[in-house]
Amino acid sequence: MEKYFKFTSLKTGEATLTNGFWANRVNDYMSIIENLEGALLSEDNAARMLNFGIAAGEVEGKFFMNEWSDGDCYKFIEGCMNQYAVTRDERILAVVNKYIPWIEAAQEDDGYIGTQTLLTEQERWTDTENHELYNMGHLLTAACVHHDVTGEKRLLNVAIRAADYLWETFSTRDFALCHFGFNPSQIMGLVELYQLTKEPKYLELADIFTHMRGENPEIGGDCNQNRVALREETQPIGHAVTGAYLYAGAVDVYAHTGEAKLIEAVERIWQDLIKRRIYITGGVGPQYVGVSDRGDPIYESFAAEYDLPHRVAYNETCANIAVAMWAKRMLQVTNKAEYGDWMETILFNAGISGSNLHMTRYFYANPLAHRANHHIEPSFGQYSHVPNERFFTFDCWCCPPQLLRTFTGMPKWIYSVADKAVSINLFAGAKLDTVLPCGSPVNIDMQTNYPWDETVTIEVLDAPQGGLSLNYRIPSWCEGATLNGEAIAKGMHVLEVAKGDVLTLVLPMQPRLYAANPMLEQANGMLAVKRGPVVYCLEGSDIEEGYTIDDLAIPTNVSFKELAIDELPHNMVGLSAELIHRPKGDTLYFPMTEDAEQRVNVRFIPYFAWANREEQDMSVWLPRA
């Protein structure tokens, strides 16, 4: 019987990126931070540090735009502190330190904090969608990271006062407040604050919030995951960000309480997600507006089973990353490979496609197809999300700071720890240098250019006396993996290692064609391309002149050739191929004609890299020849 470990997350700064895919994305971190800060200081942006400045009396003006602005500012601070932890670049700290006094000044005497009520006539706790708990939850997380990295308490004290206020307000289980929790980042934030302070009431309050769901189903209904109690739920439902945050927070609570009914519910919801409601890219939440299976109005939401459209897919960046957060937590507490597989899929595809390759312009939604000369016009608002070009400022600016904290926080995704064990959750150029819960130091250096290269070298520089259990996953897509030259099966593995050991993993990455379940009508009879964990797409400028995406079909015996994508950064691997010309008609329906004999030269690029050139056609799925 294999060893079983319950892993926990690292503290910020205990691992660092060294080279390869993830390090490349944050090499120019100050330009990224300054770009985002510029948006946060724009009078027209939906997320604004300026609201805190107004509260502090240092900026003239009125509250502007979204009730969730504060939370997105806290995510920006968290992202900055993730990067400061590994670089100790004082320029980053100077950025953050400008805003902590403003945040302190915005907190009211009883600990409540929220510029959306302080600066307006809105009353507290009158509307779930005022995002009060979302904002305070991100404050708790940002404050814990800030304290982990600096040891300072100014922001942490703000967070503790806010958490104490939440305890006084919600621990009594007042029925008038039981439906609150929309976009519940506060559950994860409270657990993080409990782990830092060891104050038990924060964990208890986090658990209370998981129990509150379903107590008053008439308010919010399925959109707020409130129609059915969490512990009785059978499917992911409603708003995809709020749902994924709820499920991730529930796993955090379970990690400390061990409540079987809670983890059973979250596993049940997860299984429904991956069987019926997730894209090949890891995107989730295809529906902008609609109705749940139980008849409740929903938006930005999980949809009915097997309803995964391409061009109008919503797939908000925040939702995709939130599901990856949920998957990571499930991997840590269950050690089941499927959670790591899906976490990896999201992070290399739909989780990062919302940013351009320089992290300066963004998408809110992440569709799987686009037509440059056939934009989808908004009708009754339901398609207002469909992107045509990336933005700098926007009327819902939650995704850019979500991407920042993910990219800069990647070392905490790559490794997890247990008493005398380390888990490698993702293959990346990254060093781990920490003290395990057992008190022994551990130092691991992983070198790789994964997912472009197939080789991963892991060197154990320091380990506990008596050895270290090293936990790792061979991805489900991989055929023919080897460890130090010996064949190794897919799934989770534990290897006992000692100081000085060097491991070489080889993970072959041949391009492969993927088909969809026939119940998924939008992709039935179509094929997609993956190489390793990376899903590929086809853009119009990568097609032989004279043809368009809609002229083409993929033969099942297609041959791919790997090549460099010279005009885009980060040394990505492209895939050239010859597709079949399939003549199309100009009317809604037309008589079928046979496929043409000639082949058309194309080049596929990683899906996450689409929309980094001029606007053009794009597709992930293409017809099967």
C-alpha positions in Angstrom: 0.0 0.0 0.0 1.4 3.4 -1.0 2.1 6.0 1.7 -0.6 8.6 2.1 0.1 12.2 2.9 -2.0 15.3 3.6 0.0 18.1 2.1 -0.2 21.8 3.0 0.7 24.9 1.1 4.0 26.7 1.4 4.5 30.1 3.0 5.3 32.8 0.5 9.0 32.9 -0.3 9.8 29.3 0.6 10.2 28.5 -3.1 11.4 30.6 -6.0 11.2 30.4 -9.8 14.6 29.9 -11.5 14.1 29.4 -15.2 11.6 28.1 -17.9 8.0 28.7 -18.6 6.7 30.4 -15.4 9.9 32.4 -14.7 9.8 33.8 -18.2 6.3 35.2 -17.6 7.5 37.3 -14.6 11.0 38.2 -15.6 9.9 41.8 -16.3 7.9 42.0 -13.1 8.3 45.8 -12.5 6.8 46.6 -15.9 3.9 44.3 -15.2 3.3 45.8 -11.7 3.6 49.4 -12.9 1.2 48.7 -15.8 -1.4 47.3 -13.4 -0.8 50.1 -10.9 -1.5 52.6 -13.7 -4.8 51.0 -14.4 -5.7 51.0 -10.6 -5.0 54.8 -10.5 -7.1 55.5 -13.6 -10.2 57.5 -12.8 -12.1 55.4 -15.4 -11.1 51.9 -14.3 -13.6 49.7 -12.4 -11.0 48.7 -9.8 -9.5 51.8 -8.1 -6.9 52.4 -5.5 -8.3 55.9 -5.7 -11.3 54.9 -3.7 -9.0 54.2 -0.7 -7.3 57.5 -1.3 -10.7 59.3 -1.2 -11.5 57.5 2.1 -8.1 58.6 3.5 -8.8 62.2 2.5 -5.8 62.4 0.2 -7.7 62.1 -3.1 -10.6 64.2 -4.3 -13.5 62.5 -5.9 -16.4 60.1 -5.4 -16.6 56.3 -5.2 -16.6 55.0 -8.8 -17.7 51.8 -10.4 -17.8 48.3 -8.9 -18.6 47.2 -5.4 -15.8 44.6 -5.7 -13.1 47.2 -6.4 -11.5 46.9 -3.0 -11.0 43.1 -3.4 -9.3 43.5 -6.7 -6.9 46.1 -5.2 -6.1 43.6 -2.4 -5.3 40.9 -5.0 -2.9 43.4 -6.6 -1.1 43.8 -3.3 -1.0 40.0 -2.8 0.6 39.6 -6.3 3.2 42.3 -5.5 4.1 40.7 -2.2 4.5 37.3 -3.9 7.1 38.8 -6.1 8.8 40.8 -3.4 9.2 37.6 -1.4 11.6 36.1 -4.0 13.3 39.2 -5.4 13.4 41.5 -2.3 13.2 44.3 -4.8 12.5 47.5 -2.7 10.7 49.1 -5.7 7.9 46.6 -5.2 7.6 47.4 -1.5 7.6 51.1 -2.3 4.5 50.5 -4.4 2.7 48.6 -1.8 3.6 50.9 1.1 1.9 53.8 -0.7 -1.5 52.2 -0.2 -1.4 50.6 3.2 -2.0 54.0 5.0 -5.0 54.6 2.7 -6.4 51.1 3.5 -5.9 51.8 7.2 -7.8 55.1 6.9 -10.7 53.4 5.2 -11.4 51.0 8.1 -14.2 52.0 10.4 -14.0 52.0 14.2 -15.7 48.6 14.6 -13.4 46.9 12.0 -15.8 47.0 9.0 -14.0 48.0 5.8 -15.5 48.7 2.4 -15.3 51.8 0.3 -18.4 50.8 -1.6 -20.4 51.7 1.6 -18.1 54.1 3.3 -18.1 56.5 0.3 -21.7 56.0 -0.7 -25.2 56.0 0.8 -25.4 52.2 0.6 -26.0 50.5 3.9 -24.0 47.5 5.1 -25.4 44.0 4.5 -28.3 45.0 2.4 -27.4 43.4 -0.9 -25.3 40.2 -1.3 -23.8 41.6 -4.5 -22.2 44.5 -2.7 -19.3 42.0 -2.3 -18.5 42.9 1.2 -17.3 39.4 2.1 -15.4 39.1 -1.2 -13.5 42.3 -0.5 -12.7 41.4 3.1 -11.7 37.9 2.2 -9.1 39.2 -0.3 -7.9 41.6 2.4 -7.3 38.7 4.8 -5.3 36.8 2.2 -3.2 39.8 1.1 -2.5 40.7 4.8 -1.3 37.2 5.6 1.0 37.2 2.6 2.3 40.6 3.5 3.0 39.6 7.0 4.7 36.3 5.9 7.0 38.2 3.7 7.8 41.4 5.7 7.0 40.5 9.3 5.2 43.8 9.6 1.7 44.0 11.2 0.1 47.2 9.8 -1.9 45.4 7.1 -2.3 42.3 9.3 -3.9 44.4 12.1 -6.4 45.8 9.6 -7.3 42.2 8.6 -7.6 41.0 12.2 -9.9 43.8 13.1 -12.0 43.0 10.0 -12.1 39.3 10.8 -13.1 40.1 14.4 -15.9 42.3 13.1 -17.0 39.4 10.8 -17.0 37.0 13.8 -19.2 39.4 15.8 -21.6 39.8 12.9 -21.9 36.3 11.6 -21.1 33.8 14.4 -24.5 34.3 15.9 -26.0 32.7 12.7 -28.6 35.5 12.3 -31.1 34.3 9.7 -31.3 37.7 8.1 -27.7 37.4 7.1 -27.5 33.6 6.3 -27.7 34.1 2.6 -24.6 36.4 2.5 -21.4 34.9 1.1 -21.7 35.8 -2.6 -18.2 35.4 -4.0 -17.0 33.9 -0.8 -13.2 34.6 -0.7 -13.6 35.1 3.0 -13.6 31.4 3.7 -10.1 30.9 2.3 -9.0 34.2 3.9 -10.3 33.2 7.3 -8.5 29.8 7.1 -5.3 31.5 6.1 -5.6 33.9 9.0 -6.3 31.0 11.4 -3.2 29.2 10.2 -1.1 32.4 10.8 -2.6 33.5 14.2 -3.8 30.1 15.5 -7.0 31.9 16.7 -9.7 29.1 16.5 -12.6 31.4 16.0 -11.4 32.2 12.5 -11.6 28.6 11.5 -14.9 28.2 13.2 -16.3 31.2 11.3 -15.0 29.8 8.0 -16.9 26.6 8.7 -20.0 28.6 9.7 -20.0 30.2 6.2 -20.0 26.7 4.6 -23.0 25.8 6.7 -24.9 29.0 5.9 -25.4 28.0 2.2 -28.9 26.8 1.6 -30.4 28.1 4.9 -32.4 30.8 3.0 -32.7 29.5 -0.6 -35.2 32.2 -1.7 -32.4 34.8 -1.7 -29.8 34.3 -4.4 -30.9 30.8 -5.2 -28.7 28.8 -7.4 -26.7 31.8 -8.7 -25.4 32.2 -5.1 -25.0 28.4 -4.6 -27.9 28.9 -2.1 -30.7 26.8 -3.4 -29.3 23.6 -1.9 -27.1 23.2 1.2 -23.4 22.7 0.2 -23.2 19.3 1.9 -26.2 18.1 -0.1 -25.2 19.5 -3.5 -24.6 17.3 -6.5 -23.3 19.6 -9.2 -21.4 22.9 -9.7 -24.1 25.5 -10.0 -24.5 29.2 -10.5 -21.9 31.9 -10.7 -18.6 30.1 -11.6 -16.3 32.3 -9.6 -18.4 32.3 -6.5 -18.9 28.5 -6.8 -15.2 27.7 -7.2 -14.3 30.0 -4.3 -16.9 28.3 -2.1 -15.7 24.8 -3.0 -12.0 25.8 -2.6 -12.8 27.3 0.8 -14.7 24.2 1.8 -11.6 22.1 1.1 -9.5 24.5 3.3 -12.0 24.0 6.1 -11.9 20.2 5.6 -8.1 20.2 5.8 -8.4 21.2 9.4 -11.8 19.7 10.5 -11.6 16.4 8.6 -15.4 16.4 8.2 -16.3 13.6 5.9 -19.6 15.0 4.7 -17.9 18.2 3.5 -15.2 16.5 1.4 -17.7 14.0 0.0 -19.9 16.8 -1.2 -17.0 18.7 -2.8 -15.7 15.5 -4.5 -19.2 14.8 -5.8 -19.5 18.3 -7.2 -16.0 18.0 -8.8 -16.9 14.7 -10.5 -19.9 16.3 -12.1 -17.8 19.2 -13.3 -15.1 17.2 -15.1 -17.6 14.7 -16.6 -20.1 17.2 -18.0 -19.2 20.9 -17.6 -15.5 21.8 -18.3 -13.8 22.7 -21.5 -10.7 20.9 -22.9 -8.8 24.1 -22.0 -9.9 23.9 -18.4 -12.3 26.8 -19.0 -15.5 26.9 -16.9 -18.7 28.9 -16.7 -19.7 29.1 -20.3 -23.0 31.0 -19.7 -23.3 34.7 -19.3 -27.0 34.8 -18.5 -29.5 32.0 -18.2 -31.5 29.8 -16.0 -30.3 26.9 -13.8 -31.5 23.4 -14.0 -33.7 24.2 -11.0 -35.2 27.3 -12.6 -33.3 30.1 -10.9 -31.9 33.1 -12.9 -28.1 32.8 -13.1 -25.2 34.6 -14.8 -21.5 34.1 -15.4 -22.3 30.6 -14.6 -21.9 26.9 -14.9 -24.4 25.7 -17.5 -26.5 22.6 -18.2 -24.7 19.4 -18.7 -22.6 19.1 -22.0 -23.5 22.7 -22.9 -20.1 24.1 -23.9 -20.3 26.5 -26.8 -17.2 27.8 -28.5 -17.6 31.4 -29.8 -19.9 32.6 -27.0 -18.1 30.8 -24.2 -17.8 33.0 -21.2 -15.1 31.2 -19.2 -14.1 34.2 -17.1 -10.4 34.2 -16.3 -11.1 34.5 -12.5 -13.3 31.4 -12.7 -10.8 29.3 -14.5 -8.1 30.2 -12.0 -10.5 29.7 -9.1 -11.1 26.1 -10.3 -7.4 25.6 -10.4 -7.2 26.8 -6.8 -9.9 24.3 -5.9 -8.0 21.5 -7.8 -4.8 22.2 -6.0 -6.5 22.0 -2.6 -8.1 18.7 -3.6 -4.7 17.4 -4.7 -3.2 18.3 -1.4 -5.8 16.6 0.8 -6.6 13.5 -1.4 -3.4 12.9 -3.4 -5.5 11.9 -6.4 -3.8 12.5 -9.7 -6.9 13.7 -11.6 -6.8 16.9 -9.5 -3.2 17.6 -10.5 -4.0 16.8 -14.1 -6.9 19.3 -14.3 -4.9 21.9 -12.3 -2.1 21.6 -14.8 -4.6 21.8 -17.8 -6.1 25.0 -16.5 -2.8 26.7 -15.6 -1.3 26.1 -19.1 -4.5 27.0 -21.0 -7.6 28.8 -19.9 -6.1 30.0 -16.7 -3.6 32.2 -18.5 -5.2 33.0 -21.9 -6.8 36.0 -20.3 -3.5 37.9 -20.5 -1.3 38.8 -23.5 2.2 37.4 -23.4 3.6 40.6 -21.8 1.0 40.8 -19.1 -0.1 44.3 -20.1 -3.5 43.7 -21.8 -6.3 41.4 -20.9 -9.4 39.4 -21.7 -12.3 38.9 -19.3 -13.8 36.0 -21.2 -11.9 33.1 -22.9 -13.8 31.7 -25.9 -12.6 28.8 -27.9 -13.3 30.4 -31.3 -13.4 33.9 -32.8 -14.2 35.4 -36.2 -12.7 38.8 -36.9 -15.3 39.7 -39.5 -18.3 38.3 -37.7 -18.4 39.8 -34.3 -21.1 38.6 -32.0 -23.2 41.7 -31.2 -24.6 42.1 -27.6 -28.2 41.3 -27.4 -30.0 41.9 -24.1 -26.5 41.9 -22.6 -26.0 38.2 -22.9 -23.1 38.5 -25.3 -21.6 41.7 -24.0 -18.6 39.7 -22.7 -17.4 38.4 -26.0 -13.9 39.8 -26.6 -12.7 41.4 -29.7 -9.5 43.0 -28.4 -7.6 43.0 -25.1 -8.2 45.8 -22.7 -6.1 47.9 -20.3 -8.9 49.4 -18.2 -12.3 47.8 -18.1 -15.7 47.9 -16.5 -15.0 44.7 -14.5 -11.2 44.6 -13.8 -11.0 41.6 -11.5 -9.0 39.4 -13.9 -5.7 41.3 -14.2 -4.9 41.2 -10.5 -6.0 37.5 -10.4 -3.5 36.8 -13.1 -0.8 38.7 -11.3 -1.2 36.9 -8.0 -1.2 33.6 -9.9 1.9 34.2 -12.0 3.9 35.6 -9.1 2.5 33.1 -6.7 3.4 30.1 -8.9 6.1 28.7 -6.5 3.3 28.0 -4.1 1.5 26.0 -6.7 4.6 24.0 -7.7 5.5 22.5 -4.3 3.5 21.4 -1.2 4.9 19.9 2.0 3.9 17.3 4.7 5.7 16.2 7.9 8.6 14.4 6.1 7.5 14.7 2.6 7.5 17.1 -0.4 5.0 17.0 -3.3 5.9 18.3 -6.7 2.6 19.4 -8.1 3.8 21.0 -11.3 7.0 20.6 -13.2 8.9 23.9 -13.5 12.2 25.5 -13.0 11.9 26.2 -9.3 13.8 25.8 -6.0 12.4 24.8 -2.7 14.2 25.9 0.4 12.3 25.5 3.6 11.9 23.7 6.9 9.4 20.9 6.9 6.7 20.5 9.6 9.0 17.9 11.3 11.6 20.6 11.8 14.1 19.3 9.2 15.4 21.5 6.4 14.8 20.6 2.8 16.3 22.0 -0.4 15.3 20.8 -3.8 16.3 22.3 -7.2 14.1 21.4 -10.2 15.4 22.3 -13.6 13.3 22.1 -16.8 11.8 24.0 -19.7 8.6 22.1 -19.4 6.1 22.1 -21.2 8.3 22.8 -24.3 11.0 20.2 -23.3 10.2 16.7 -22.0 13.1 16.4 -19.5 12.8 17.3 -15.8 15.9 17.1 -13.5 15.3 17.1 -9.7 18.3 17.4 -7.4 17.9 16.9 -3.7 20.3 19.3 -2.1 19.2 18.8 1.5 16.8 16.4 3.1 16.0 15.1 6.6 18.2 12.4 8.1 16.6 9.1 7.4 15.3 10.3 4.0 12.5 12.3 2.4 9.3 11.0 0.7 9.0 12.7 -2.7 5.5 12.8 -4.1 5.0 13.4 -7.8 2.5 12.8 -10.7 3.0 11.4 -14.1 0.3 13.2 -16.1 -2.6 11.3 -17.7 -1.7 12.6 -21.2 1.8 11.1 -21.0 2.8 7.8 -22.7 6.2 6.2 -22.2 7.4 8.2 -19.2 10.7 7.2 -17.6 12.4 7.9 -14.3 16.2 7.5 -14.4 15.7 5.4 -17.5 13.1 3.1 -16.1 9.5 3.0 -17.3 7.0 4.6 -14.9 3.2 4.5 -15.1 0.7 7.4 -15.1 -0.6 8.7 -11.8 0.7 9.5 -8.3 4.0 8.1 -7.1 6.1 8.3 -3.9 9.8 7.8 -3.9 12.2 7.8 -0.9 15.1 10.1 -1.6 18.1 11.3 0.3 20.5 14.3 0.2 22.5 14.2 -3.0 20.0 12.2 -5.1 19.4 13.3 -8.7 16.3 12.2 -10.5 15.7 12.6 -14.3 12.1 12.4 -15.5 11.4 12.2 -19.2 7.8 12.9 -20.2 7.3 12.4 -24.0 5.1 15.0 -25.6 3.9 13.9 -29.0 1.1 16.1 -30.4 -2.2 14.3 -30.2 -5.7 14.7 -31.6 -8.6 14.8 -29.1 -12.3 14.2 -29.7 -15.3 15.1 -27.5 -18.0 13.1 -25.9 -20.9 12.8 -28.5 -23.2 14.4 -25.9 -21.2 17.6 -26.3 -23.0 18.7 -29.5 -20.9 21.8 -30.2 -17.7 19.7 -30.6 -19.3 16.5 -32.0 -17.4 15.5 -35.2 -14.6 17.9 -34.4 -11.0 17.5 -33.2 -8.6 19.5 -31.0 -4.8 19.4 -30.8 -2.8 19.0 -27.6 0.9 18.6 -27.0 1.6 17.6 -23.4 -0.6 19.8 -21.2 -0.9 22.5 -23.8 -4.0 22.9 -26.0 -3.3 24.4 -29.4 -5.4 26.7 -31.6 -5.3 27.9 -35.2 -5.2 31.6 -36.0 -5.9 33.1 -39.5 -2.5 34.4 -40.1 -1.0 31.0 -39.7 -3.0 29.5 -42.6 -1.6 29.3 -46.1 -2.7 32.4 -48.2 -6.1 32.0 -49.9 -7.8 29.9 -47.2 -9.6 30.6 -43.9 -10.3 28.5 -40.8 -13.7 27.6 -42.1 -12.3 26.1 -45.3 -10.3 23.5 -43.3 -10.7 20.1 -41.7 -8.2 17.9 -39.8 -7.4 14.4 -41.2 -7.1 11.8 -38.5 -3.7 10.7 -39.9 -2.4 14.3 -39.8 1.4 14.6 -39.1 2.7 17.4 -37.0 6.2 19.0 -37.1 7.4 21.0 -34.2 8.9 24.4 -34.9 9.8 27.7 -33.1 7.3 30.6 -33.1 9.8 33.3 -33.9 7.5 36.3 -33.9 6.2 35.7 -30.3 8.1 35.7 -27.1 9.1 33.0 -24.6 10.4 30.4 -27.2 7.1 28.6 -27.5 6.7 25.4 -29.6 4.5 25.6 -32.6 3.1 22.8 -34.7 3.0 22.8 -38.5 0.6 20.5 -40.4 -1.2 20.0 -43.6 -5.0 20.2 -43.4 -7.7 19.3 -45.9 -9.5 21.9 -47.9 -13.3 21.5 -47.4 -15.3 23.8 -49.6 -18.0 25.7 -47.8 -21.2 27.4 -49.0 -22.3 30.9 -48.4 -25.9 30.1 -47.3 -27.2 28.7 -44.0 -27.5 25.3 -45.6 -25.9 24.0 -48.8 -25.4 20.7 -50.7 -22.4 18.8 -49.4 -19.3 18.6 -51.7 -16.4 16.2 -51.4 -13.2 17.4 -49.7 -10.7 18.7 -52.1 -7.5 16.8 -52.9 -5.1 19.6 -52.1 -3.6 20.0 -48.6 -3.3 23.4 -46.9 -0.3 24.4 -44.8 -1.0 25.7 -41.3 0.7 26.3 -38.0 -0.9 25.8 -34.7 0.1 27.9 -31.7 -0.7 27.4 -27.9 -4.2 28.5 -27.2 -3.1 30.8 -24.3 -1.0 32.8 -26.9 -3.9 33.7 -29.1 -4.8 37.4 -29.7 -1.2 38.6 -29.4 -1.1 39.8 -33.0 -3.7 41.6 -35.1 -7.3 40.6 -34.6 -8.0 37.5 -36.6 -10.0 34.3 -36.8 -9.2 31.6 -34.2 -10.5 28.1 -33.4 -9.5 25.4 -31.0 -11.9 22.8 -32.5 -11.8 22.0 -36.2 -14.0 19.6 -38.2 -12.7 16.0 -38.5 -12.0 15.1 -42.1 
